[in-house]
Amino acid sequence: MKPLYRSRLLISSLLLGGSLFAAPAMAQPLAAQADEPAATDPAEDEGEGIVVTGSRIVRADLETSSPVNVIGAEEIAFRQPNSTEELLRDLPSARPSLGSQVNNGGNGSATVDLRGLGANRTLVILDGRRVTPFGLDGIVNLNVVPVALLERVDVVTGGASSVYGADAVAGVVNFITKRDFSGLALNANYGIAEEGDGARWRADVLMGANLDDGRGNAVLGISYSKRDAVLATSRDVSAVPISSTTGLPSASTLTVPSLFRSLLKSASNPNGLPTNGSGAIYDPSIGMFRAATAADVATTNEGNYMQTPLESINAYASARYEVTDNIEFYASAMFSRNTTQLALNSTGTFSNTYALPLNNPYLTDAARSQLCAAAGISVANCAAAASATGGPSSAGYRTVTIMPSRRFSEYGYRYNTNESTMFQVQGGVRGDITSTLKFDLSAQYGETSQNQLRENWGSNSRVAQALLAYRNASGTPVCQDTSNGCVPLNIFGGLGTITPEMLGFVGLDSLVRRLTTLTVVTGSISGDLFGAASPFASNPIAFAIGAEYRDNTAKATPDMPAQIQGEVLGTGARTPPDFGQYDVKEVFGELIAPLVEDSFIKSATLEAGIRLSDYSTTGSSVTWKVGGALEPVDGFKLRAMYQVAVRSPNIQELYQSPVRALGSLTVDPCAGASPSAPSSLCYATGAPAGSYGSIPATSGQITLSTQGNPNLDVERARTWTVGGVFTPRFLPGFSATVDWFRIRISDLISSVTQDDVLNGCYSTALNPAQTPNAFCALIERNPVTGTLLTDGGAAGVAISSSNLGRMGTAGVDLGLRYNFDLADVFGGDPGNLSFAFNGTWLDYYWTQATPNTITRECSGRYSTGCTLARPTWRWNLRSTYAKGPFALSLMWSHLSAVDFEPIAPAAGTVPLTTPQAGSTAATYNGVLPQFRHVGAYDYFDVNLDFDVSEQFGITLLVENLFDKQPPQLGSSVAGTAHNNGNTMPMLYDAIGRSYTVSARLKF
């Protein structure tokens, strides 16, 4: 594996960046779900108000009606996360998203996906401020958030677009940093899997000082973290890719020696190369082609990662100073450099189409005769071609078109290394206009730059050049075109026959640079509404008004090989240069009105907000909210909120150039000796004439075509939350929160899934007439082989975006807390015992890409259409015993059982608008029964914490205490990114039991 950093780069980065950390003292247990004012920005210094996450109103006595889930400092310290993605992965209200478990299909970032509505519908902010996005999709990379700096994390899951703007359709994740720190704090931890791999390090330093008798404060934090890779071959579940349709090792698209996928024997070509359905293998021991066997095409997950490596250096600095008693200037700056790496098995020719001259120097006489017969070339012409002494101008020269699959194992593994650098600066002024009115004016600017380096992938054009070779008069293999130092390539041999000189010519590394920028200028006034108050309340009505301007740009600048379709071997897609920009001007207002306080009822509050936005891309839009809380008696509060939110399309959705990518598929309806689809549909979707009945079976991958749509409009969401907070007096230390939620999105920016397209064309349930329809028009097969895996010319399956979709989800969040002093029962000082429960029940989740596709119900299901499983029940229960400097804590995490997506209803029996299953009739998309169900999973983590002194403490964490193994599901049940290593490691732990020890020191 190539190193992620060179020493000099590491040293320079350490001087520039790191992340802030103040080591929390382990004393009290986690509050699993809290609904209390959460400070964001400004700092909670004396005399200063508090901004509640989900509101811009600065007043300490106010609470919002939206549920706020709080991950406190104690929980952060208990979990000892290496990155913030690890902290949020088990949050019941979030669906696991891109992170360290995603190898093939990842982009080097880590993201959060509240309610499973998509990471692009979750807004990530830091101290109430936006964070510069990672890429063209506008999503924030969680790796830039300084985990060691965090005081807590506030999660608002009721939608918050009227407060924070677009992207907050599902909610907001607000990372709250430590403020007003004075002193020095050091922290370090080390973790490793029981298997002896996957090591993790983190070291943090925080220093701060108060200035001028408390008029100001400055703080600087630096952090370094590193996570080692875990290879797929190091775990039993992932060592060999298993076919979800046969239960046997999956066939590879690349072999050593070469597998040929063209010129095969069929009814229309009885003289073709021998095959049993997998293709013809060249056998060096006999010097000719024979039918490939299962052993020939068997493969492993060699080179693939189950845990991707990460190296991160972060820095954060902030300062504030009161220039007068009522005016304060403040500033902050953050820097983050992250290097991640994805890895795959060696590259190769991937059944690309090449011209092979019949006088190729590595072609045996027997193999040449087979190729000539398969191509319909006479014996005489074949002999003449073999005797040609040069290129096309030579007498008798002739070529045949081949589609070889030769893995370049001699080259080593393929790497996709992404080095991203983000910096963001902010400055502002805030203060008092009057004793009850405050103002805040600020500006920020940030950039994220990426260097994505593909290493050891190879050049398609140079392979083509190197195959056009012959033996010169002295018997030496030479290229017809000797430019660029061409070295003839031998694809007709076993391991080792591709020499370093050959690889030196066909080898290729490719670089893609990306840059995103974010500019924000915002100002607000908040406080009491000129003393106006309800006659039944002592506190006045609070309000906030303001305006905001944002400008977002993003561009991708690939090198020339990356821009050429198919040039970089194995990418499946070109990377075109892209650029996009939009800006938005917004005004907003918010109102929280105490209606009743300590009168005939305990309290009643009304809350409302509105935001008017003018996007340069989609024009004007309005978001608003209205809600309130009712507390008839002390300890019993009801709350409700209704919000209308919008999300404007991001730069990628609007401006992405047409690209090809890879998807996964279990069964191709047109493949094999007995296809399930009729020949008319197979030919209508691009299969070559005479290929029906001999189209090779899928290797698990297909080509998908996507592109942006500049005509997209905003999508609109309606969110309901209704619930209550209960803190009964008769049970001191106990609290409960229950909240029902429902989210409906119309005009959804969505793409049809590959299952929607394939089933819509080939399924008798959705196309009972079995005639070409609109879905069939979105399919373009390989014109040579008839497969859905193309070499760049054909589109494969086209899945472009539109505003024709809709999405809906609903469920219940439940939080329970109980904390009591054991002295109340036993007397003396036996310690404290606490329990914290946080769970989400998913009632339904459905999505419909267009009015012509089914409304797919995915709660409790997984498939290539539903992708990653969505358990109907997810909950965490933390139980903690603490006494003095000692604390022992157990975390129990539960995932309910899930099933593979059931069979679709019979044609015409259920309207397309009714949520339903979508698997093909009777076959479950070909997935075997043993891969169609995953039982309930329970994980246990245990922590032991001890404060040796007031300055020094240690913590021991054991994760996956009982070493629960992940489910074996095969390699193609949930899509490429989600179905890594025959399981779903984003949801089920594939690393096994692991240990982390940490130490903290503060002065």
PyMOL commands that set and color helices and strands:
alter all, ss='L'
color gray80, all
select helices_A, chain A and resi 7-16+73-79+84-88+119-121+142-144+147-149+161-164+232-234+236-238+294-297+365-375+379-386+409-411+460-467+483-485+500-506+560-563+651-655+679-684+754-762+776-778+823-826+924-926+929-931+980-982
alter helices_A, ss='H'
color red, helices_A
select strands_A, chain A and resi 68-71+94-95+113-114+122-126+129-130+150-156+171-177+183-193+200-211+216-227+230-231+259-260+280-283+288-291+305-307+310-322+327-344+354-357+399-402+404-405+414-432+437-455+469-471+477-479+510-528+542-558+578-597+603-615+619-633+636-647+659-664+701-706+715-726+734-751+779-780+796-798+801-821+832-848+855-857+861-862+873-883+886-895+898-900+915-916+933-934+937-947+952-959+994-1002
alter strands_A, ss='S'
color yellow, strands_A
deselect
rebuild
show_as cartoon
